[in-house]
Amino acid sequence: RGKRVGERTTERWEEVEVPTCAAGNKAEEGLENRWSVSQKNFETMTAQQGRQRLGTVVVREFEAADKDQVQLIFYEGLMEMVPDTAFRGLRHHPKSLLLYAAATVICFVTTTCWWVIGLLPAVVLCGRYFYSRQVIHGYLEQAMNRDMGDIEGFYKNSPDARLWVAVLEGKVVGIVAAVRHQTMGGAVELQRMAVDRRWRQFGIGMALGRKVLEFAVTNKYSSVVLGTTAYSRAAHKLYQRLGFRCVGVTNGYVTPGATSSLLQNLFYQVHHYHYSLNLQNSKIQNGHH
Ligand SMILES: CC(C)(COP(=O)(O)OP(=O)(O)OC[C@H]1O[C@@H](n2cnc3c(N)ncnc32)[C@H](O)[C@@H]1OP(=O)(O)O)[C@@H](O)C(=O)NCCC(=O)NCCS
């Protein structure tokens, strides 16, 4: 793991520098794409801080020197999914909830020990955390073996794959990739979307997503697709705001890197949400996005 992107602070906005609207939003400058941060958040922050600091975020293609920062953002974004899947995701799986509740009742009835009622849910939560972590580590390992271990080799040498970074004051604060879809002809897949936690809700995710759409239009792809197992509202809101529609949900999805062990199946379940954005005849294709 490389060096931290800037200094992590838990103190929130008072401690971090705030990028503001750059003149000439979205103006193209070679491969770079400049845009403004979310005005809404900026206003909230300046109200809190009583100060403004100018800064511009730039979306550009990956360069070799970005590797450590890109891997770190990818790693941290992925690891956030561990508690998300283990705890928040639980309410999306009523059958599992029922199973855990039934197991608790059965254990209580057979043992008549009250402490079982407290202990078993704790064991379940620990199990869910452990197995979510295990699967997500497996996924990370696969990603490192595929593209994230040799980013330059994977993305720089292929016309069908691209990785962009969002850079603020020389530091990478967000990443996204586009890869031609293996089986769906004419489709490109948006992957690896992640923004540094300190710079979220400023429109960086939107700017990265738009870069992928721009790439898809320029390269005449007919659609952009993506799949996510995230339960966080942020990811779904982002994709919907970019114009994607949820076209299906796979229940009982097997995450790449997962094994089919009994315990893993008992403690790790996710839905896989499929999103798609048809570019043919869309406003984006006609330059109105
Ligand atoms: C998902 C993620 C990339 C969003 O990045 P971001 O820079 O914060 O996104 P933006 O600021 O461009 O926000 C896009 C929209 O989502 C909304 N949004 C972002 N975070 C939100 C949150 N936590 N709750 C509710 N809405 C949220 C924004 O309000 C905005 O909508 P609006 O324009 O209607 O206000 C970021 O949260 C992240 O890196 N998460 C961890 C990794 C991850 O989950 N990646 C996706 C895996 S598929």
The ligand as a Gaussian input file, in Angstrom:
#p B3LYP/6-31G(d) Opt

LIG

0 1
 C      -20.017000       6.422000      -4.763000
 C      -18.975000       7.534000      -4.744000
 C      -17.976000       7.255000      -5.866000
 C      -19.660000       8.888000      -4.971000
 O      -18.660000       9.868000      -5.168000
 P      -18.962000      11.437000      -4.893000
 O      -17.830000      12.205000      -5.438000
 O      -19.297000      11.632000      -3.476000
 O      -20.265000      11.659000      -5.801000
 P      -20.875000      13.062000      -6.240000
 O      -20.434000      14.120000      -5.312000
 O      -20.549000      13.268000      -7.683000
 O      -22.424000      12.823000      -6.025000
 C      -23.262000      12.302000      -7.049000
 C      -24.705000      12.296000      -6.553000
 O      -24.821000      11.325000      -5.503000
 C      -25.274000      11.962000      -4.318000
 N      -24.589000      11.401000      -3.169000
 C      -23.256000      11.228000      -3.017000
 N      -23.009000      10.705000      -1.810000
 C      -24.220000      10.553000      -1.195000
 C      -24.608000      10.034000       0.060000
 N      -23.704000       9.578000       0.934000
 N      -25.925000      10.009000       0.344000
 C      -26.838000      10.463000      -0.536000
 N      -26.532000      10.945000      -1.774000
 C      -25.233000      10.981000      -2.080000
 C      -24.913000      13.422000      -4.468000
 O      -25.732000      14.233000      -3.686000
 C      -25.119000      13.627000      -5.954000
 O      -26.488000      13.805000      -6.269000
 P      -27.106000      15.291000      -6.460000
 O      -26.309000      15.891000      -7.580000
 O      -28.518000      15.025000      -6.798000
 O      -26.899000      16.004000      -5.171000
 C      -18.247000       7.611000      -3.363000
 O      -19.216000       7.693000      -2.357000
 C      -17.340000       6.417000      -3.101000
 O      -16.181000       6.432000      -3.514000
 N      -17.832000       5.386000      -2.373000
 C      -17.015000       4.227000      -2.013000
 C      -16.709000       3.375000      -3.220000
 C      -17.968000       2.945000      -3.918000
 O      -18.976000       2.608000      -3.332000
 N      -17.870000       2.915000      -5.263000
 C      -18.947000       2.467000      -6.087000
 C      -18.853000       1.001000      -6.177000
 S      -19.777000       0.412000      -7.535000

